Amino acid sequence: MNQYIELAEKYSPNNYSPLNIVLTEGKGAHVKDSEGNIYIDCVSGFSVLNQGHAHPKIIQAFLEQSQKITMTSRALYSDNLGVWEEKICQLAHKDKVLPMNTGTEAVETAIKIATKWAQDVKGIDAFNAEIIAMEGNFHGRTIGSLSLSSNDQYKEGFGELAGNIKYSEFGNIESLKSNITSNTAAIILEPIQGEGGINIPPQNFIKNVKALCEEHNILLIADEIQVGLGRTGKLFAMEWEDIEPDVYLLGKALGGGLYPISAVIANDDIMQVLTPGTHGSTFGGNPLACAVSIAALDVLIEEKLPEQSRILGDKLLKGLKGIHSHIIKEVRGRGLFIGIELNKEAQDIVSEINAQGVLCKETQGNIIRLAPPLVIDEEDIDKIIEVIKQGIESHSL
């Protein structure tokens, strides 16, 4: 076994099952392993690396800020916090943003805001406030975000989680209607489910969800931590149905693959429920994170990466749908966020694809998930199609 893997296995708890590949370098859409092999990265840190590995503008922002000031805590202001806040609020068309560090923290924050909003604005006792989540979702692994999961395997052994959570079938508006009560505070959903298998809801589902929220005075929370910031071919995945949620949750690519930062974005009428002492984060919105995130957002806009994702995603999707095999159940996706659902376990095929220089991983056991950096080029798209075609065909015999 590789010495680096041996060392990590010795000191790491057994809560991951990573590929036996040790990455040592990355640039753009490519990575190199400890043996010198080059791969097209179709994992991208699960959409952390939308701007690619080691983007020079983002690296430069990190270096410059790291030599000035990196940390203030929110007990003081920094000179770039407001600059970052203005930029992200204008992109999302919202009034306020609360910076956190990781995606799961953003979800935890949204749960707190929704619950307090239900009490302060809607008049629901906080202990009775209900949140509806979608079956098959993934919102994180801390206690609050884990409570939203419908997957019992994720929750087993962790005792009593946050209560008052209901689950609705993703894409089924009637299922959602049946769960709404006078105590419903919020509906949280991923516009496209990533960990769940690149699940895309039927056309107009999200539009109908928004209508229900308006009818019943319910907050619509869009978890775009994995699917936002250009991944699906638009800056926000909710734009596919021209819908603005009440609350956006962002993370992953918000830090440009270099530094963790997440965000909860909403208007004044929602954010005003937070008063001094009700929520916070020591590292949230620190100067280094803000500098990196400003550069990351600039790269997305200046290099037109959402448009790049849409164009090359269409090419990749068309090429993959052209692979004819009885072991392929369905190919689905938007932008550079694609899943190949098989009629069998995907692990052996994934291993073969990786060996041929395309780095990917399966989800849900039988789905090959592809999410390369948005800076990828057409030549690499062609190679991905060819390598996957060969891998599928070799297992179709």
C-alpha positions as CSV (number, residue, x, y, z in Angstrom):
1,M,0.0,0.0,0.0
2,N,1.2,3.5,-0.8
3,Q,3.1,5.0,2.2
4,Y,0.8,8.1,2.2
5,I,-2.3,5.9,2.4
6,E,-0.7,3.8,5.1
7,L,0.0,6.9,7.3
8,A,-3.5,8.3,6.8
9,E,-5.1,5.0,7.5
10,K,-3.1,4.6,10.7
11,Y,-4.3,7.9,12.2
12,S,-7.7,8.5,10.6
13,P,-11.0,7.1,12.0
14,N,-12.8,4.8,9.6
15,N,-15.5,7.3,8.6
16,Y,-14.5,7.6,4.9
17,S,-13.8,5.1,2.1
18,P,-11.7,7.1,-0.3
19,L,-10.2,6.0,-3.6
20,N,-6.7,4.6,-3.3
21,I,-5.3,7.6,-5.1
22,V,-3.0,10.2,-3.5
23,L,-3.2,13.6,-5.1
24,T,-0.2,15.8,-5.0
25,E,-0.8,18.6,-7.5
26,G,-3.6,20.3,-9.3
27,K,-4.0,22.9,-12.0
28,G,-7.2,23.9,-13.8
29,A,-9.2,20.7,-14.5
30,H,-6.2,18.3,-14.0
31,V,-4.6,16.6,-11.0
32,K,-1.5,14.5,-10.6
33,D,-1.1,11.6,-8.1
34,S,2.0,10.5,-6.1
35,E,2.9,8.1,-8.9
36,G,3.0,10.8,-11.5
37,N,-0.3,9.9,-13.2
38,I,-2.4,12.7,-14.6
39,Y,-6.2,12.8,-14.4
40,I,-9.1,14.9,-15.5
41,D,-10.8,15.7,-12.2
42,C,-14.5,14.9,-12.4
43,V,-14.8,15.0,-8.6
44,S,-13.8,18.6,-8.0
45,G,-14.1,18.2,-4.3
46,F,-17.8,17.8,-4.8
47,S,-18.2,21.1,-6.6
48,V,-15.6,23.0,-4.4
49,L,-13.4,23.5,-7.4
50,N,-15.8,25.2,-9.9
51,Q,-13.0,27.7,-10.7
52,G,-10.4,24.9,-11.1
53,H,-7.4,24.0,-9.1
54,A,-5.0,26.8,-8.2
55,H,-6.6,29.5,-10.2
56,P,-3.9,32.3,-10.4
57,K,-6.3,35.2,-9.5
58,I,-7.6,33.4,-6.4
59,I,-4.1,32.3,-5.3
60,Q,-2.9,35.9,-5.7
61,A,-5.8,37.2,-3.6
62,F,-4.9,34.7,-0.9
63,L,-1.2,35.7,-0.9
64,E,-1.8,39.4,-0.8
65,Q,-4.4,39.2,2.0
66,S,-2.3,36.7,4.0
67,Q,0.4,39.3,4.3
68,K,-1.9,42.0,5.6
69,I,-4.5,40.6,8.1
70,T,-6.1,37.2,8.2
71,M,-8.4,37.3,11.2
72,T,-10.4,39.8,13.2
73,S,-13.3,37.9,14.6
74,R,-16.7,39.6,14.3
75,A,-15.9,41.6,17.4
76,L,-14.4,44.1,14.9
77,Y,-14.8,45.1,11.3
78,S,-12.4,44.4,8.5
79,D,-11.9,46.5,5.4
80,N,-13.2,43.8,3.0
81,L,-16.2,42.2,4.8
82,G,-18.6,44.8,3.5
83,V,-17.1,44.6,0.0
84,W,-17.7,40.9,-0.1
85,E,-21.2,41.2,1.4
86,E,-22.2,43.8,-1.2
87,K,-20.9,41.6,-4.1
88,I,-22.7,38.4,-3.0
89,C,-25.9,40.2,-2.1
90,Q,-26.1,41.9,-5.5
91,L,-25.5,38.6,-7.3
92,A,-28.3,36.9,-5.3
93,H,-30.6,40.0,-5.3
94,K,-30.9,39.9,-1.5
95,D,-30.4,42.5,1.3
96,K,-28.3,40.7,3.8
97,V,-25.7,37.9,4.0
98,L,-24.4,36.0,7.1
99,P,-21.0,34.4,6.4
100,M,-20.1,31.1,8.0
101,N,-17.4,28.6,7.2
102,T,-18.8,25.3,5.9
103,G,-21.9,24.2,4.1
104,T,-23.3,22.3,7.1
105,E,-22.9,25.5,9.2
106,A,-24.9,27.4,6.6
107,V,-27.7,24.8,6.9
108,E,-27.6,24.9,10.7
109,T,-27.9,28.7,10.5
110,A,-30.9,28.5,8.2
111,I,-32.6,26.1,10.6
112,K,-32.1,28.6,13.4
113,I,-33.3,31.5,11.3
114,A,-36.4,29.7,10.1
115,T,-37.3,28.6,13.6
116,K,-36.9,32.0,15.1
117,W,-38.7,33.6,12.1
118,A,-41.6,31.2,12.7
119,Q,-41.8,32.4,16.3
120,D,-41.2,36.1,15.8
121,V,-43.0,36.7,12.6
122,K,-45.5,33.9,12.0
123,G,-46.4,33.5,15.7
124,I,-45.6,29.8,16.0
125,D,-44.1,28.5,19.2
126,A,-40.5,27.7,18.4
127,F,-40.9,24.2,19.9
128,N,-43.7,23.5,17.4
129,A,-42.2,25.0,14.3
130,E,-41.9,22.4,11.5
131,I,-39.5,22.2,8.6
132,I,-40.2,20.1,5.5
133,A,-37.2,18.5,3.8
134,M,-37.1,16.3,0.7
135,E,-36.5,12.6,0.7
136,G,-33.1,11.7,-0.7
137,N,-31.5,15.0,0.3
138,F,-28.1,15.7,1.7
139,H,-27.6,18.9,3.8
140,G,-24.6,17.9,5.9
141,R,-23.6,15.8,8.9
142,T,-23.9,18.0,12.0
143,I,-26.8,17.3,14.3
144,G,-29.2,19.9,12.8
145,S,-28.4,19.3,9.2
146,L,-28.4,15.6,9.7
147,S,-31.8,15.8,11.2
148,L,-33.1,16.9,7.8
149,S,-31.8,13.7,6.2
150,S,-34.3,10.9,5.3
151,N,-31.5,8.4,5.2
152,D,-31.7,6.3,8.4
153,Q,-28.2,4.9,7.8
154,Y,-26.7,8.4,8.2
155,K,-28.5,9.0,11.5
156,E,-28.2,5.6,13.1
157,G,-26.4,5.6,16.5
158,F,-26.5,9.4,17.1
159,G,-29.4,9.5,19.4
160,E,-32.2,12.0,19.4
161,L,-31.8,14.6,16.6
162,A,-33.7,17.8,16.0
163,G,-37.4,17.2,15.9
164,N,-40.3,18.6,13.9
165,I,-38.9,17.5,10.6
166,K,-41.2,16.1,7.9
167,Y,-40.1,14.5,4.6
168,S,-41.7,15.0,1.3
169,E,-41.1,13.0,-1.9
170,F,-38.7,15.1,-4.1
171,G,-40.6,16.2,-7.2
172,N,-44.1,15.3,-5.9
173,I,-46.1,18.4,-5.2
174,E,-49.0,16.5,-3.8
175,S,-46.7,14.8,-1.2
176,L,-45.5,18.2,-0.2
177,K,-49.0,19.6,0.1
178,S,-50.0,16.8,2.5
179,N,-47.2,17.7,4.9
180,I,-48.0,21.4,5.2
181,T,-49.7,22.4,8.5
182,S,-50.2,25.7,10.3
183,N,-46.9,25.0,12.1
184,T,-44.8,24.8,8.9
185,A,-42.0,27.3,9.1
186,A,-39.9,26.4,6.1
187,I,-39.3,24.0,3.2
188,I,-35.7,23.3,2.4
189,L,-34.6,21.6,-0.8
190,E,-31.7,21.2,-3.2
191,P,-32.8,22.4,-6.7
192,I,-31.0,19.3,-8.0
193,Q,-30.0,16.6,-5.5
194,G,-26.3,15.8,-5.7
195,E,-25.5,13.1,-3.2
196,G,-29.0,11.6,-3.9
197,G,-27.9,10.8,-7.4
198,I,-28.1,14.0,-9.6
199,N,-31.9,14.0,-9.2
200,I,-33.7,16.6,-11.2
201,P,-37.3,17.4,-10.3
202,P,-40.0,17.6,-12.9
203,Q,-40.5,20.9,-14.7
204,N,-42.4,23.5,-12.7
205,F,-42.0,21.6,-9.4
206,I,-39.9,24.3,-7.8
207,K,-42.2,27.0,-9.2
208,N,-45.2,25.1,-7.6
209,V,-43.2,24.8,-4.3
210,K,-42.7,28.6,-4.3
211,A,-46.4,29.1,-4.9
212,L,-47.2,26.9,-1.9
213,C,-44.8,28.9,0.2
214,E,-46.4,32.2,-0.7
215,E,-49.9,30.8,-0.1
216,H,-49.1,29.5,3.4
217,N,-46.5,32.1,4.4
218,I,-43.6,29.5,4.5
219,L,-39.9,30.2,3.9
220,L,-38.4,28.5,0.9
221,I,-34.7,27.7,1.6
222,A,-32.6,26.7,-1.4
223,D,-29.5,24.7,-0.6
224,E,-27.2,25.6,-3.4
225,I,-24.0,24.6,-1.6
226,Q,-23.2,22.0,-4.2
227,V,-25.3,23.0,-7.2
228,G,-24.9,26.8,-7.1
229,L,-22.3,29.2,-8.5
230,G,-22.4,28.0,-12.1
231,R,-22.3,24.3,-11.6
232,T,-25.6,23.6,-13.4
233,G,-25.1,26.2,-16.2
234,K,-26.6,29.1,-14.4
235,L,-25.2,31.1,-11.5
236,F,-27.9,29.7,-9.3
237,A,-29.7,26.5,-10.0
238,M,-33.0,28.0,-9.0
239,E,-32.8,30.2,-12.1
240,W,-33.7,27.2,-14.2
241,E,-37.3,28.0,-13.2
242,D,-36.9,31.7,-12.7
243,I,-37.5,31.4,-9.0
244,E,-35.9,33.3,-6.2
245,P,-36.1,31.5,-2.9
246,D,-36.4,33.3,0.4
247,V,-33.1,32.0,1.6
248,Y,-30.0,31.0,-0.4
249,L,-27.4,28.7,1.1
250,L,-24.0,28.8,-0.6
251,G,-20.6,27.2,0.2
252,K,-18.0,25.0,-1.5
253,A,-17.1,27.0,-4.7
254,L,-17.7,30.2,-2.8
255,G,-14.1,29.8,-1.5
256,G,-12.6,29.1,-4.9
257,G,-11.2,25.7,-3.9
258,L,-8.7,27.5,-1.6
259,Y,-10.4,28.6,1.6
260,P,-13.7,27.5,3.4
261,I,-16.5,30.0,3.4
262,S,-20.3,29.6,3.3
263,A,-23.2,32.0,3.3
264,V,-26.8,32.4,4.2
265,I,-28.4,35.1,2.1
266,A,-31.9,36.6,2.6
267,N,-33.8,39.8,2.8
268,D,-34.2,42.2,5.8
269,D,-37.6,40.9,6.7
270,I,-36.1,37.5,7.5
271,M,-32.6,38.4,8.7
272,Q,-34.0,40.9,11.2
273,V,-34.9,38.0,13.6
274,L,-31.2,37.8,14.4
275,T,-30.1,40.1,17.1
276,P,-26.7,40.4,18.9
277,G,-25.9,37.1,20.6
278,T,-28.4,35.0,18.7
279,H,-25.9,33.6,16.3
280,G,-22.3,34.0,15.3
281,S,-19.0,32.4,14.1
282,T,-15.5,33.3,15.2
283,F,-14.0,32.6,11.8
284,G,-17.1,33.5,9.7
285,G,-16.4,36.3,7.3
286,N,-12.7,36.6,8.3
287,P,-10.6,38.9,6.0
288,L,-8.7,36.0,4.4
289,A,-11.9,34.2,3.5
290,C,-13.5,37.4,2.1
291,A,-10.5,38.2,0.0
292,V,-10.5,34.7,-1.5
293,S,-14.2,34.6,-2.1
294,I,-14.2,38.1,-3.8
295,A,-11.7,36.7,-6.2
296,A,-13.6,33.4,-6.6
297,L,-16.8,35.3,-7.5
298,D,-15.0,37.6,-9.9
299,V,-13.5,34.6,-11.7
300,L,-17.0,33.0,-12.1
301,I,-18.4,36.2,-13.6
302,E,-15.4,37.5,-15.7
303,E,-14.7,34.1,-17.2
304,K,-18.4,33.4,-17.8
305,L,-18.1,30.0,-16.1
306,P,-21.9,29.4,-15.8
307,E,-22.2,29.8,-19.6
308,Q,-19.1,27.5,-20.0
309,S,-20.8,25.0,-17.8
310,R,-24.0,25.1,-19.8
311,I,-22.3,24.7,-23.2
312,L,-19.8,22.0,-22.3
313,G,-22.3,20.3,-20.1
314,D,-24.7,20.0,-23.0
315,K,-21.8,18.5,-25.1
316,L,-20.9,16.0,-22.3
317,L,-24.6,15.0,-21.7
318,K,-25.2,14.4,-25.4
319,G,-22.0,12.3,-25.7
320,L,-22.9,10.2,-22.7
321,K,-26.5,9.7,-23.8
322,G,-25.0,8.4,-27.1
323,I,-23.5,5.4,-25.3
324,H,-25.8,2.5,-25.9
325,S,-25.6,-0.2,-23.3
326,H,-28.1,-2.4,-21.5
327,I,-26.4,-1.6,-18.1
328,I,-27.2,2.1,-18.4
329,K,-30.6,2.9,-16.9
330,E,-30.5,6.7,-17.4
331,V,-28.1,9.6,-18.0
332,R,-29.3,12.9,-16.5
333,G,-27.9,16.3,-15.6
334,R,-27.7,20.0,-16.1
335,G,-24.5,21.9,-16.9
336,L,-21.4,20.1,-15.7
337,F,-23.4,18.1,-13.1
338,I,-24.2,14.7,-14.5
339,G,-25.1,11.3,-13.2
340,I,-25.0,8.0,-15.1
341,E,-27.4,5.6,-13.4
342,L,-26.6,1.9,-14.0
343,N,-28.5,-1.3,-13.6
344,K,-25.6,-2.6,-11.5
345,E,-23.1,-1.5,-8.9
346,A,-20.8,1.1,-10.3
347,Q,-17.6,0.6,-8.3
348,D,-15.8,-1.7,-10.8
349,I,-16.5,0.6,-13.7
350,V,-15.5,3.6,-11.7
351,S,-12.2,2.0,-10.9
352,E,-11.6,1.3,-14.6
353,I,-12.5,4.9,-15.6
354,N,-10.1,6.2,-13.0
355,A,-7.3,4.0,-14.2
356,Q,-7.8,5.5,-17.7
357,G,-7.2,9.0,-16.4
358,V,-10.7,10.3,-15.6
359,L,-11.2,10.8,-11.8
360,C,-14.7,10.1,-10.7
361,K,-16.7,8.5,-7.9
362,E,-20.0,6.7,-7.5
363,T,-22.9,7.7,-5.4
364,Q,-25.8,5.6,-4.1
365,G,-23.9,2.5,-5.2
366,N,-25.0,2.5,-8.8
367,I,-24.6,6.1,-10.1
368,I,-21.5,7.5,-11.6
369,R,-21.3,11.2,-10.6
370,L,-19.4,13.7,-12.9
371,A,-18.7,17.2,-11.9
372,P,-15.5,18.5,-13.4
373,P,-14.2,22.1,-12.9
374,L,-16.0,24.6,-15.0
375,V,-12.7,25.7,-16.6
376,I,-12.5,22.4,-18.4
377,D,-12.1,22.4,-22.2
378,E,-13.7,20.6,-25.1
379,E,-10.7,18.2,-25.6
380,D,-11.1,17.0,-22.1
381,I,-14.9,16.6,-22.5
382,D,-14.2,14.4,-25.6
383,K,-11.8,12.3,-23.5
384,I,-14.3,11.8,-20.7
385,I,-16.9,10.6,-23.1
386,E,-14.5,8.1,-24.7
387,V,-13.1,6.8,-21.5
388,I,-16.5,6.3,-20.0
389,K,-17.8,4.7,-23.2
390,Q,-14.9,2.2,-23.1
391,G,-15.5,1.5,-19.4
392,I,-19.2,0.9,-19.9
393,E,-18.8,-1.3,-23.0
394,S,-16.1,-3.5,-21.3
395,H,-18.7,-4.3,-18.6
396,S,-21.6,-4.8,-20.9
397,L,-20.4,-8.1,-22.3
